[in-house]
């Protein structure tokens, strides 16, 4: 609730800023606050660049599919976990603050995550065809907050797998890896998957028209054929 209130206040501040900006060529951006990449942050909402949320359980193969999408369509691929780790690795004041929170086991506020995500999206705006937001939202409230703070999402690619397939894939990956993760055991995996399913179903029901369910039990190329169909339709619709 606090995060949502903070986001609403920030949204109102952006709207107020937009009304005070003189028009240029008959239109004005929502906010004229240039970032390091030289793009105004308010342009995310106006840019009309496709935004895809990519969801699926651990072991569903969404990482492989994201790599294929990036290679074929020149989308930018963002994972909130990677963005947080990159900020910590940068040694910035914000990174040090995040590191302290992680060490204490404190959850990073969603507002902070969204600010990092928006900054990364704005920075990539001039050179991208679209965005893949990988593994986000994780909770039902995060979807509306993303759309309020950043921009509306166009479609969700949801890679569906049975629990048995997810567990088998992760256990196989763990057996082949030289690095042993503490949570790569069957019982812990089942708990992770159950939590994922509970939260994800609550997310998906909010977006029935944007949802694209993809059978991820198949070979990667077969899965990607369905992915291509969904993205080609989205890009065609964006051009109209």
ABEGO torsion letter per residue (X at the ends): XAAAAAAAAAAAAAAAAAAABBBBGGBBBABBBBBAAGBBAAAAAAAGBBBBBBBEBBGAGAAAAAAAAAAAAGBBBBBAAAAAAAAAAAGBAAAAAAAAAAAAGBBBBAAAAAAAAAAAAAAAAAABABBBBBGOBABAAAAAAAAAAABBBABBBBBBBBAAAAAAAAAAAAAABABBBAABBAAAAAAAAAAAAAAAAAAAAABAAABBBBBAABBAAAAAAAAAAAAAAAAAAAAX
